[in-house]
């Protein structure tokens, strides 16, 4: 993950923070949001030290937070698709 990709993460962090302000906070969201916000500061050095893609983990965490909020608060995955019935 390149440094300019963090600009897009900043937009996602802002939208998630605004949604957290409007609809409440779910468990572990503030911790993961803080990790994603701080990842650009220490991510490259931590990745070289630990041999783990810290910045990529931050991006995946934001995706998981957004999907979790959509599933729990919007019931985005509540209706399963039904196959057409044969007659």
Secondary structure, DSSP 4 states (H G I P E B T S, - for coil): --TTHHHHHHHHHHHHHHHHHHH---TTHHHHHHHHHHHHHHHHHHHHHHSS-HHHHHHHHHHHHHHHHHHHHS-TT-S---PPPP-
